[in-house]
């Protein structure tokens, strides 16, 4: 039995019927690409092609093309790796955790958020692979494969290996979860299509027949996958944080990193979901499905996670002072007043101050303000990773080894390549796959329509 709240706004507005949902979502898949889609796709493909020059140069010449040096051995590459993994966090949170908590507002945004997760993890994986220098000779050694070299095994004590396990598991579960949700919608498009399109979507839908038993199994599998994916929301970025927290570098050697990184990942992930959803709802005219209520709820999540991140920043300074360790204290003073002060204060402004504007309902329910602040948050989260990695390395225990890091053109080019890859994949997804989960939106439509008619 579904109860319609007399207080909350309906999740789907405009008095939509089941047929309206099918038509509104499917028409973008069935119609020919318009000029706006072509322009956006060609722009992202152009950035991808431009960035591929840097990727080819890096593979051909080696990672000496990057701006790394003996002191700062990790910099732009690992910054971007952690940033992209963080971007992918909101998809699992929306699709898995909110499903288990029966939050029905997730139904309009979970499909695109899950797709974003998969594409972001693909972009993140680019950086460790390229950092190997010659990945075709040994990328597979990151896996514990049986071999004839005297049982040459990976170092199971290394958090870098834990990264391999965590991110590959995260990607696999997210991909299966995303595709399982697509099957009923592929069947809907199959039933409306003719010719080659019908054959393609028929194959993608795996013979879905819409029977009660099929729906029962679909619900069971969704819950099982949500149960498997929920620990990943906490574990993936926790393990990424161990790359730093298990070292003895001042500014890294801290136990606050796991919850701090998880909160930051959800923070940046929701910001990217907002950026993409605001554009999608406008271009595809989906304002009745991705409503202001959805945007406001995501902004509230950003307030909470942004506040947690702000507390973590303050706690880091307090623990550095409380520890009495001179090197630790200097690491944080150097962040705020050293040569990279501009990156630190950009991080503080974007991540701590800007999300607090969402306490004002007028800003929280403004499309323009939300879009701008979502971009600001993701810029700030990139600076956070840069500050943690570079400022901790460039001045450590030994003043004689202090050095500055400056990104090379190849560093910037590889980063642009991942942007081009991400948006190219997202535009292809938005054109050929249903961007909203029709089946789940229909499940909340009854109570929404009743509220509208009242």
VEXDREN-2710 file (C-alpha; in Angstrom, 1 decimal):
% VEXDREN-2710
k/r/px/py/pz
1/UNK/0.0/0.0/0.0
2/UNK/1.4/3.4/-1.0
3/UNK/0.5/6.5/1.0
4/UNK/0.6/9.9/-0.6
5/UNK/2.1/12.6/1.6
6/UNK/0.1/15.7/2.1
7/UNK/3.3/17.6/2.8
8/UNK/5.9/16.4/0.2
9/UNK/5.8/17.4/-3.4
10/UNK/5.2/14.5/-5.9
11/UNK/8.3/12.8/-7.3
12/UNK/7.0/13.2/-10.9
13/UNK/5.1/16.3/-11.8
14/UNK/2.8/17.1/-14.8
15/UNK/0.2/14.4/-14.1
16/UNK/2.2/11.8/-16.2
17/UNK/0.7/8.5/-17.2
18/UNK/2.7/5.2/-17.8
19/UNK/2.5/5.9/-21.5
20/UNK/3.9/9.5/-21.0
21/UNK/6.9/8.1/-19.1
22/UNK/7.6/5.6/-21.9
23/UNK/7.2/8.2/-24.6
24/UNK/9.2/11.0/-22.9
25/UNK/12.2/8.8/-22.2
26/UNK/12.2/6.6/-25.3
27/UNK/11.8/9.4/-27.8
28/UNK/15.4/10.5/-27.2
29/UNK/16.6/7.0/-28.0
30/UNK/14.4/6.6/-31.0
31/UNK/14.8/10.0/-32.6
32/UNK/17.8/11.0/-34.8
33/UNK/20.5/12.9/-33.0
34/UNK/19.8/16.7/-33.2
35/UNK/22.4/19.4/-33.9
36/UNK/22.9/20.2/-30.2
37/UNK/23.9/16.5/-29.5
38/UNK/26.2/16.5/-32.4
39/UNK/27.9/19.7/-31.3
40/UNK/28.4/18.4/-27.8
41/UNK/29.6/15.0/-28.9
42/UNK/32.0/16.5/-31.5
43/UNK/33.4/18.9/-28.8
44/UNK/34.0/16.0/-26.4
45/UNK/35.5/13.8/-29.1
46/UNK/37.7/16.7/-30.1
47/UNK/39.0/17.0/-26.6
48/UNK/39.5/13.3/-26.5
49/UNK/41.5/13.4/-29.8
50/UNK/43.6/16.3/-28.5
51/UNK/44.3/14.6/-25.2
52/UNK/45.3/11.4/-27.0
53/UNK/48.4/13.2/-28.3
54/UNK/49.6/13.5/-24.7
55/UNK/48.7/9.8/-24.0
56/UNK/50.6/8.6/-27.1
57/UNK/53.6/10.8/-26.2
58/UNK/53.6/9.4/-22.6
59/UNK/53.5/5.8/-23.8
60/UNK/56.1/6.4/-26.5
61/UNK/58.6/8.5/-24.6
62/UNK/57.8/7.3/-21.0
63/UNK/56.6/9.1/-17.9
64/UNK/59.6/11.4/-18.0
65/UNK/57.2/13.5/-20.1
66/UNK/55.4/14.4/-16.9
67/UNK/56.5/17.0/-14.5
68/UNK/57.5/14.6/-11.8
69/UNK/60.9/14.8/-10.1
70/UNK/62.8/12.9/-7.4
71/UNK/61.1/14.7/-4.6
72/UNK/57.5/14.9/-6.0
73/UNK/57.2/11.3/-7.4
74/UNK/53.4/11.5/-7.2
75/UNK/51.6/14.5/-8.4
76/UNK/49.2/15.4/-11.2
77/UNK/48.5/11.7/-12.1
78/UNK/47.5/10.4/-8.7
79/UNK/45.6/13.7/-8.0
80/UNK/43.5/13.0/-11.0
81/UNK/43.2/9.3/-10.2
82/UNK/41.8/10.0/-6.7
83/UNK/39.5/12.8/-8.1
84/UNK/38.0/10.5/-10.7
85/UNK/37.4/7.7/-8.2
86/UNK/35.7/10.2/-6.0
87/UNK/33.5/11.4/-8.9
88/UNK/32.2/7.8/-9.3
89/UNK/31.1/7.4/-5.7
90/UNK/27.7/9.0/-5.9
91/UNK/26.4/6.5/-8.4
92/UNK/26.8/3.6/-6.0
93/UNK/25.4/5.6/-3.1
94/UNK/22.3/6.6/-5.1
95/UNK/21.7/3.2/-6.6
96/UNK/22.5/0.9/-3.7
97/UNK/22.3/2.7/-0.4
98/UNK/19.2/4.7/-1.2
99/UNK/17.6/1.6/-2.6
100/UNK/18.1/-0.3/0.7
101/UNK/16.7/2.7/2.6
102/UNK/13.7/2.8/0.2
103/UNK/14.4/6.4/-0.9
104/UNK/12.1/6.7/-3.9
105/UNK/13.5/10.0/-5.1
106/UNK/16.5/8.1/-6.4
107/UNK/14.4/6.6/-9.3
108/UNK/14.8/9.5/-11.7
109/UNK/18.6/10.0/-11.2
110/UNK/20.0/6.6/-10.5
111/UNK/20.5/5.5/-14.1
112/UNK/22.7/8.5/-15.1
113/UNK/24.5/8.4/-11.8
114/UNK/25.4/4.7/-12.3
115/UNK/26.6/5.4/-15.8
116/UNK/28.7/8.3/-14.5
117/UNK/30.3/5.9/-11.9
118/UNK/31.4/3.4/-14.6
119/UNK/32.8/6.1/-16.9
120/UNK/34.6/7.9/-14.0
121/UNK/36.2/4.6/-12.9
122/UNK/37.4/3.9/-16.5
123/UNK/39.0/7.4/-16.5
124/UNK/40.6/6.8/-13.1
125/UNK/42.1/3.5/-14.2
126/UNK/43.9/5.3/-17.0
127/UNK/46.4/6.9/-14.6
128/UNK/47.9/3.9/-12.8
129/UNK/48.1/2.1/-16.1
130/UNK/50.0/5.0/-17.7
131/UNK/52.1/5.4/-14.6
132/UNK/53.5/1.9/-15.2
133/UNK/55.5/3.4/-18.1
134/UNK/55.3/0.3/-20.4
135/UNK/52.0/-1.3/-19.3
136/UNK/52.0/-3.8/-22.2
137/UNK/55.0/-5.5/-20.6
138/UNK/53.6/-5.8/-17.1
139/UNK/50.2/-4.3/-16.3
140/UNK/49.0/-7.9/-15.6
141/UNK/51.5/-8.2/-12.8
142/UNK/49.2/-6.0/-10.7
143/UNK/47.1/-9.2/-10.4
144/UNK/48.1/-12.2/-8.3
145/UNK/48.5/-14.6/-11.3
146/UNK/50.2/-18.0/-10.9
147/UNK/53.5/-17.9/-12.8
148/UNK/56.7/-19.9/-13.5
149/UNK/59.1/-17.2/-12.1
150/UNK/59.6/-18.9/-8.8
151/UNK/56.1/-18.0/-7.7
152/UNK/56.7/-14.3/-8.1
153/UNK/53.7/-12.7/-6.2
154/UNK/52.5/-9.2/-5.8
155/UNK/53.0/-7.5/-2.4
156/UNK/49.8/-8.2/-0.5
157/UNK/50.8/-5.7/2.2
158/UNK/50.8/-2.9/-0.3
159/UNK/47.7/-0.5/-0.4
160/UNK/48.4/-0.1/-4.1
161/UNK/47.4/-3.7/-4.6
162/UNK/44.4/-3.2/-2.4
163/UNK/43.5/-0.4/-4.8
164/UNK/43.5/-2.9/-7.7
165/UNK/41.1/-5.3/-5.8
166/UNK/38.8/-2.5/-4.5
167/UNK/38.4/-0.6/-7.8
168/UNK/38.1/-3.7/-10.0
169/UNK/35.4/-5.0/-7.6
170/UNK/33.7/-1.6/-7.6
171/UNK/33.7/-1.4/-11.3
172/UNK/32.4/-5.0/-11.8
173/UNK/29.5/-4.7/-9.3
174/UNK/28.6/-1.2/-10.6
175/UNK/28.6/-2.4/-14.2
176/UNK/26.3/-5.4/-13.4
177/UNK/24.0/-3.3/-11.3
178/UNK/23.7/-0.7/-14.0
179/UNK/23.1/-3.3/-16.7
180/UNK/20.5/-5.2/-14.7
181/UNK/18.5/-2.0/-14.3
182/UNK/18.6/-1.4/-18.0
183/UNK/17.2/-4.7/-19.1
184/UNK/13.4/-3.9/-18.6
185/UNK/13.9/-0.5/-20.4
186/UNK/15.7/-2.2/-23.3
187/UNK/12.7/-4.5/-23.6
188/UNK/10.4/-1.5/-23.7
189/UNK/12.4/0.1/-26.5
190/UNK/12.6/-3.3/-28.3
191/UNK/8.8/-3.6/-28.3
192/UNK/8.5/-0.1/-29.9
193/UNK/11.2/-0.6/-32.5
194/UNK/11.4/-2.2/-35.9
195/UNK/14.1/-3.6/-38.1
196/UNK/17.7/-3.6/-37.0
197/UNK/17.0/-1.5/-34.0
198/UNK/14.5/-4.1/-32.7
199/UNK/17.2/-6.8/-33.2
200/UNK/19.8/-4.9/-31.3
201/UNK/17.6/-3.9/-28.3
202/UNK/16.2/-7.4/-28.4
203/UNK/19.7/-8.8/-27.8
204/UNK/20.4/-6.3/-25.1
205/UNK/17.2/-7.1/-23.3
206/UNK/18.1/-10.8/-22.9
207/UNK/14.6/-11.9/-23.8
208/UNK/12.9/-10.0/-21.0
209/UNK/9.2/-10.9/-21.0
210/UNK/7.8/-8.7/-18.2
211/UNK/6.3/-11.7/-16.4
212/UNK/5.6/-11.6/-12.7
213/UNK/8.4/-14.2/-12.1
214/UNK/10.9/-12.0/-14.1
215/UNK/10.0/-9.0/-12.0
216/UNK/10.4/-11.0/-8.8
217/UNK/13.9/-12.1/-9.8
218/UNK/14.7/-8.6/-11.0
219/UNK/13.8/-7.2/-7.5
220/UNK/15.7/-10.0/-5.7
221/UNK/18.9/-9.5/-7.8
222/UNK/18.7/-5.7/-7.3
223/UNK/18.5/-6.1/-3.5
224/UNK/21.4/-8.6/-3.5
225/UNK/23.6/-6.3/-5.7
226/UNK/22.6/-3.3/-3.5
227/UNK/23.8/-5.3/-0.5
228/UNK/27.1/-6.1/-2.2
229/UNK/27.6/-2.6/-3.4
230/UNK/26.8/-0.8/-0.1
231/UNK/30.1/-1.8/1.6
232/UNK/31.9/-0.6/-1.5
233/UNK/30.7/2.9/-0.9
234/UNK/32.8/2.9/2.3
235/UNK/35.6/0.5/1.3
236/UNK/36.7/1.9/-2.1
237/UNK/37.8/5.4/-1.0
238/UNK/38.9/4.1/2.4
239/UNK/41.4/1.8/0.5
240/UNK/42.4/4.7/-1.8
241/UNK/43.1/6.8/1.4
242/UNK/45.4/4.0/2.6
243/UNK/47.8/4.8/-0.3
244/UNK/48.7/7.9/1.8
245/UNK/47.7/7.0/5.4
246/UNK/49.9/4.0/5.7
247/UNK/53.0/6.1/4.8
248/UNK/55.1/8.2/7.3
249/UNK/55.1/11.3/5.2
250/UNK/54.0/14.4/7.2
251/UNK/50.5/15.4/6.2
252/UNK/49.7/11.8/5.1
253/UNK/50.3/9.7/8.2
254/UNK/46.9/10.2/9.8
255/UNK/44.0/7.9/10.8
256/UNK/41.3/10.5/9.8
257/UNK/41.9/9.8/6.1
258/UNK/39.3/7.0/5.5
259/UNK/36.2/8.8/6.7
260/UNK/37.5/12.1/5.4
261/UNK/38.1/10.6/1.9
262/UNK/34.7/8.8/1.8
263/UNK/32.8/12.0/2.7
264/UNK/34.8/13.9/0.1
265/UNK/34.1/11.3/-2.5
266/UNK/30.3/11.5/-1.9
267/UNK/30.6/15.3/-1.8
268/UNK/32.3/15.5/-5.2
269/UNK/30.2/12.7/-6.7
270/UNK/26.9/14.4/-5.9
271/UNK/28.3/17.7/-7.3
272/UNK/29.1/15.9/-10.7
273/UNK/25.6/14.2/-10.7
274/UNK/24.1/17.7/-10.3
275/UNK/26.2/19.1/-13.1
276/UNK/25.1/16.4/-15.5
277/UNK/21.5/16.1/-14.4
278/UNK/20.9/19.9/-14.7
279/UNK/22.1/19.8/-18.3
280/UNK/20.3/16.6/-19.1
281/UNK/16.9/17.7/-17.7
282/UNK/17.1/20.9/-19.8
283/UNK/18.4/19.4/-23.1
284/UNK/16.0/16.4/-22.9
285/UNK/13.1/18.4/-21.4
286/UNK/12.8/16.1/-18.4
287/UNK/11.9/18.8/-15.9
288/UNK/8.8/16.7/-14.8
289/UNK/11.0/13.8/-13.9
290/UNK/14.2/15.5/-12.5
291/UNK/12.3/18.1/-10.4
292/UNK/13.4/20.8/-8.1
293/UNK/12.8/18.4/-5.3
294/UNK/15.5/16.1/-6.6
295/UNK/17.9/18.9/-6.9
296/UNK/17.2/20.3/-3.5
297/UNK/17.7/16.9/-1.9
298/UNK/21.0/16.4/-3.6
299/UNK/22.0/19.9/-2.4
300/UNK/21.2/18.9/1.1
301/UNK/23.6/15.9/0.8
302/UNK/26.2/18.3/-0.5
303/UNK/25.7/20.5/2.6
304/UNK/26.2/17.5/5.0
305/UNK/29.2/16.0/3.3
306/UNK/30.8/19.4/2.7
307/UNK/30.4/20.2/6.4
308/UNK/32.1/16.8/7.3
309/UNK/34.9/17.7/4.9
310/UNK/35.3/21.1/6.6
311/UNK/35.5/19.5/10.0
312/UNK/38.1/17.1/8.7
313/UNK/40.3/20.0/7.5
314/UNK/40.1/21.7/10.9
315/UNK/40.7/18.4/12.7
316/UNK/43.9/17.8/10.6
317/UNK/45.3/21.2/11.8
318/UNK/44.4/20.4/15.4
319/UNK/46.0/17.0/15.4
320/UNK/49.1/18.4/13.8
321/UNK/49.4/20.9/16.6
322/UNK/48.4/18.4/19.3
323/UNK/51.0/15.8/18.1
324/UNK/53.9/18.1/19.0
325/UNK/55.7/16.7/15.9
326/UNK/57.6/19.6/14.2
327/UNK/57.5/18.1/10.7
328/UNK/53.8/17.4/10.9
329/UNK/53.1/20.9/12.1
330/UNK/55.2/22.4/9.4
331/UNK/53.5/20.4/6.7
332/UNK/50.2/22.1/7.5
333/UNK/51.6/25.6/8.0
334/UNK/53.3/25.1/4.7
335/UNK/50.0/24.2/3.0
336/UNK/48.4/27.4/4.2
337/UNK/51.3/29.9/3.8
338/UNK/53.9/28.1/1.6
339/UNK/54.4/28.4/-2.2
340/UNK/51.2/26.4/-2.8
341/UNK/49.0/28.6/-0.6
342/UNK/46.8/29.5/-3.5
343/UNK/45.8/25.9/-4.0
344/UNK/45.1/25.5/-0.2
345/UNK/42.9/28.5/0.0
346/UNK/41.1/27.7/-3.3
347/UNK/40.3/24.3/-1.7
348/UNK/39.0/25.9/1.5
349/UNK/36.9/28.4/-0.4
350/UNK/35.3/25.9/-2.8
351/UNK/34.8/23.0/-0.3
352/UNK/34.0/24.7/3.0
353/UNK/32.5/28.1/2.3
354/UNK/30.6/27.6/-1.0
355/UNK/28.5/24.6/0.1
356/UNK/27.2/26.6/3.1
357/UNK/25.3/28.8/0.6
358/UNK/22.9/25.9/0.2
359/UNK/21.5/26.6/3.7
360/UNK/19.5/29.4/2.0
361/UNK/16.5/27.8/0.3
362/UNK/16.5/30.4/-2.4
363/UNK/20.0/29.3/-3.5
364/UNK/19.3/25.6/-2.9
365/UNK/16.3/25.8/-5.2
366/UNK/18.0/27.9/-7.9
367/UNK/19.1/26.0/-11.0
368/UNK/21.7/28.5/-12.0
369/UNK/23.2/28.8/-8.5
370/UNK/23.2/25.0/-8.1
371/UNK/24.9/24.5/-11.4
372/UNK/27.6/27.0/-10.7
373/UNK/28.2/25.7/-7.1
374/UNK/28.4/22.1/-8.4
375/UNK/31.2/23.1/-10.7
376/UNK/32.9/25.1/-7.8
377/UNK/32.7/22.0/-5.5
378/UNK/34.4/19.8/-8.1
379/UNK/37.1/22.3/-8.7
380/UNK/37.7/22.5/-4.9
381/UNK/37.8/18.7/-4.6
382/UNK/40.5/18.6/-7.3
383/UNK/42.5/21.1/-5.4
384/UNK/42.0/19.1/-2.2
385/UNK/43.7/16.1/-3.8
386/UNK/46.5/18.3/-5.2
387/UNK/47.1/19.9/-1.8
388/UNK/47.2/16.6/0.0
389/UNK/49.6/15.0/-2.5
390/UNK/51.9/17.7/-3.7
391/UNK/52.3/19.9/-0.6
392/UNK/53.1/16.9/1.6
393/UNK/55.8/15.6/-0.8
394/UNK/57.5/18.8/-2.0
395/UNK/58.7/19.7/1.5
396/UNK/59.2/16.7/3.7
397/UNK/61.8/15.8/6.4
398/UNK/64.9/16.8/4.5
399/UNK/65.2/20.4/3.5
400/UNK/68.0/19.6/1.0
401/UNK/65.5/17.6/-1.1
402/UNK/62.8/20.2/-1.2
403/UNK/61.5/20.9/-4.7
404/UNK/58.6/22.4/-6.6
405/UNK/56.2/20.6/-8.9
406/UNK/55.1/22.1/-12.2
407/UNK/52.8/20.1/-14.5
408/UNK/54.1/19.6/-18.1
409/UNK/51.9/19.8/-21.2
410/UNK/51.7/16.0/-21.1
411/UNK/50.2/16.1/-17.6
412/UNK/47.5/18.5/-18.7
413/UNK/47.0/16.6/-22.0
414/UNK/46.4/13.3/-20.2
415/UNK/43.9/15.0/-17.9
416/UNK/42.1/16.5/-20.9
417/UNK/42.0/13.1/-22.5
418/UNK/40.1/11.7/-19.5
419/UNK/37.6/14.6/-19.7
420/UNK/37.1/13.9/-23.4
421/UNK/36.7/10.2/-22.7
422/UNK/34.2/10.7/-19.9
423/UNK/31.9/13.1/-21.8
424/UNK/32.1/11.2/-25.0
425/UNK/30.9/8.0/-23.2
426/UNK/28.2/10.0/-21.4
427/UNK/26.9/11.5/-24.6
428/UNK/26.8/8.1/-26.3
429/UNK/25.0/6.7/-23.3
430/UNK/22.5/9.6/-23.2
431/UNK/21.7/9.1/-26.9
432/UNK/21.4/5.3/-27.2
433/UNK/20.3/4.2/-23.7
434/UNK/17.3/5.4/-21.7
435/UNK/18.7/8.1/-19.4
436/UNK/16.0/7.6/-16.8
437/UNK/14.9/4.3/-15.4
438/UNK/11.4/4.0/-16.8
439/UNK/10.4/0.9/-14.8
440/UNK/11.3/2.5/-11.5
441/UNK/9.8/5.8/-12.3
442/UNK/6.5/4.1/-13.1
443/UNK/6.6/2.4/-9.7
444/UNK/6.3/5.9/-8.0
445/UNK/4.0/7.3/-10.6
446/UNK/0.7/6.2/-8.9
447/UNK/1.2/8.1/-5.7
448/UNK/2.7/11.1/-7.6
449/UNK/-0.3/11.3/-10.0
450/UNK/-2.8/11.0/-7.2
451/UNK/-1.2/14.0/-5.5
452/UNK/-1.4/16.0/-8.7
453/UNK/-5.1/15.3/-9.3
454/UNK/-5.9/16.2/-5.7
END
